[in-house]
């Protein structure tokens, strides 16, 4: 966009609105043949020539023509802004500073979806008149910088229907912003689960806030049967293509022992593979506990070797001691 003269970018008041158009991140409106677009200013500059410098010094701003880059965001359809798609602005289109009414309409368009209230069975709730109930917005969630008396109100699912990430440098307010969101959720009666590995929010919630604190290993424990084989591989730190399989076999063997009421390792050496598979067939679920302390001894049992007779007759595959695999597994 080319500005007619530099004075148009000066700060001024227009009725009850305070306009500061000489900054970036400012919202502008483009009146195009396709419709009314809204965009965000990402660049504002003037040519660095001697004539421009002289005009600046002499105060002749009408001789300076700034250039502004605008990122087109959306187009107005009805009462809401929607994504512009392939439609865009063109040369000779008129550009205006977005007023407060347009800005409010833009921020009210940020929520694309409406989320109906559902009960525990997933049934959509309706009011006494038969109209669908929608989630109440979290009021005053944040203040919008650069907008007078404008706060952001969003429904909980608008925040959490997709991933939400708070990015910033140290002491920039990430934790405070997250705490503000959590506070709004709690005061509106929503359930939240906070995983806090550093204990940063340990003193943020009192007993009156109805937050139940669980400390893993102290007040709450994780069932061994609820940990998947993939997670066990990450915990143990397996480092090649064979170790996860060995670990999975060892855990399955210990689950068999748990079902039998045994707290010792399941001895495989000397048994045929067919007999072992027959024993382990009863372990049909991965959600079975086992004795974790016996895991090292069980890993030592997870070694099998195929032997062949002298005349080429195959001998049933049998578990035998193998020092090389034993050391590798250990």
TALINGI-V950584 format. One record per residue. N is the residue number from 1. RES is the residue in three letters. SS is DSSP state (A for helix, B for strand, O for the rest). Layout:
# TALINGI-V950584
{{N RES SS} {N RES SS}}
This chain:
# TALINGI-V950584
{{1 UNK O} {2 UNK B} {3 UNK O} {4 UNK O} {5 UNK O} {6 UNK A} {7 UNK A} {8 UNK A} {9 UNK A} {10 UNK O} {11 UNK O} {12 UNK B} {13 UNK B} {14 UNK B} {15 UNK O} {16 UNK O} {17 UNK B} {18 UNK B} {19 UNK B} {20 UNK O} {21 UNK O} {22 UNK O} {23 UNK O} {24 UNK O} {25 UNK O} {26 UNK O} {27 UNK B} {28 UNK B} {29 UNK B} {30 UNK B} {31 UNK B} {32 UNK B} {33 UNK O} {34 UNK O} {35 UNK B} {36 UNK B} {37 UNK B} {38 UNK B} {39 UNK B} {40 UNK B} {41 UNK B} {42 UNK B} {43 UNK B} {44 UNK B} {45 UNK B} {46 UNK O} {47 UNK O} {48 UNK O} {49 UNK O} {50 UNK A} {51 UNK A} {52 UNK A} {53 UNK A} {54 UNK A} {55 UNK A} {56 UNK A} {57 UNK A} {58 UNK A} {59 UNK O} {60 UNK O} {61 UNK A} {62 UNK A} {63 UNK A} {64 UNK O} {65 UNK O} {66 UNK O} {67 UNK B} {68 UNK B} {69 UNK B} {70 UNK B} {71 UNK B} {72 UNK B} {73 UNK B} {74 UNK B} {75 UNK B} {76 UNK B} {77 UNK B} {78 UNK O} {79 UNK O} {80 UNK B} {81 UNK B} {82 UNK B} {83 UNK B} {84 UNK O} {85 UNK O} {86 UNK O} {87 UNK O} {88 UNK O} {89 UNK O} {90 UNK O} {91 UNK O} {92 UNK O} {93 UNK O} {94 UNK B} {95 UNK B} {96 UNK B} {97 UNK B} {98 UNK O} {99 UNK O} {100 UNK A} {101 UNK A} {102 UNK A} {103 UNK A} {104 UNK A} {105 UNK A} {106 UNK A} {107 UNK A} {108 UNK O} {109 UNK O} {110 UNK O} {111 UNK O} {112 UNK O} {113 UNK O} {114 UNK O} {115 UNK O} {116 UNK B} {117 UNK O} {118 UNK B} {119 UNK O} {120 UNK O} {121 UNK O} {122 UNK O} {123 UNK O} {124 UNK B} {125 UNK O} {126 UNK B} {127 UNK O} {128 UNK O} {129 UNK O} {130 UNK O} {131 UNK O} {132 UNK B} {133 UNK O} {134 UNK B} {135 UNK O} {136 UNK O} {137 UNK B} {138 UNK B} {139 UNK B} {140 UNK B} {141 UNK B} {142 UNK B} {143 UNK B} {144 UNK O} {145 UNK O} {146 UNK O} {147 UNK O} {148 UNK O} {149 UNK O} {150 UNK O} {151 UNK B} {152 UNK B} {153 UNK B} {154 UNK B} {155 UNK B} {156 UNK A} {157 UNK A} {158 UNK A} {159 UNK A} {160 UNK A} {161 UNK O} {162 UNK O} {163 UNK O} {164 UNK O} {165 UNK O} {166 UNK O} {167 UNK O} {168 UNK O} {169 UNK O} {170 UNK O} {171 UNK O} {172 UNK O} {173 UNK O} {174 UNK A} {175 UNK A} {176 UNK A} {177 UNK A} {178 UNK A} {179 UNK A} {180 UNK A} {181 UNK A} {182 UNK A} {183 UNK A} {184 UNK A} {185 UNK A} {186 UNK A} {187 UNK A} {188 UNK O} {189 UNK O} {190 UNK O} {191 UNK O} {192 UNK O} {193 UNK O} {194 UNK O} {195 UNK O} {196 UNK O} {197 UNK O} {198 UNK O} {199 UNK O} {200 UNK O} {201 UNK O} {202 UNK O} {203 UNK O} {204 UNK O} {205 UNK O} {206 UNK O} {207 UNK A} {208 UNK A} {209 UNK A} {210 UNK O} {211 UNK O} {212 UNK O} {213 UNK O} {214 UNK O} {215 UNK O} {216 UNK B} {217 UNK O} {218 UNK O} {219 UNK O} {220 UNK B} {221 UNK O} {222 UNK O} {223 UNK O} {224 UNK A} {225 UNK A} {226 UNK A} {227 UNK O} {228 UNK O} {229 UNK A} {230 UNK A} {231 UNK A} {232 UNK A} {233 UNK A} {234 UNK A} {235 UNK A} {236 UNK A} {237 UNK O} {238 UNK O} {239 UNK O} {240 UNK O} {241 UNK O} {242 UNK O} {243 UNK A} {244 UNK A} {245 UNK A} {246 UNK A} {247 UNK A} {248 UNK A} {249 UNK A} {250 UNK A} {251 UNK A} {252 UNK A} {253 UNK A} {254 UNK A} {255 UNK A} {256 UNK A} {257 UNK A} {258 UNK A} {259 UNK A} {260 UNK A} {261 UNK O} {262 UNK O} {263 UNK O} {264 UNK O} {265 UNK O} {266 UNK O} {267 UNK O} {268 UNK O} {269 UNK O} {270 UNK O} {271 UNK O} {272 UNK B} {273 UNK A} {274 UNK A} {275 UNK A} {276 UNK A} {277 UNK A} {278 UNK A} {279 UNK A} {280 UNK A} {281 UNK O} {282 UNK O} {283 UNK O} {284 UNK O} {285 UNK O} {286 UNK O} {287 UNK O} {288 UNK O} {289 UNK O} {290 UNK O} {291 UNK O} {292 UNK A} {293 UNK A} {294 UNK A} {295 UNK A} {296 UNK A} {297 UNK A} {298 UNK A} {299 UNK A} {300 UNK A} {301 UNK A} {302 UNK O} {303 UNK O} {304 UNK O} {305 UNK B} {306 UNK O} {307 UNK O} {308 UNK B} {309 UNK O} {310 UNK O} {311 UNK O} {312 UNK O} {313 UNK O} {314 UNK B} {315 UNK O} {316 UNK O} {317 UNK O} {318 UNK B} {319 UNK O} {320 UNK O} {321 UNK O} {322 UNK O} {323 UNK A} {324 UNK A} {325 UNK A} {326 UNK A} {327 UNK A} {328 UNK A} {329 UNK A} {330 UNK O}}
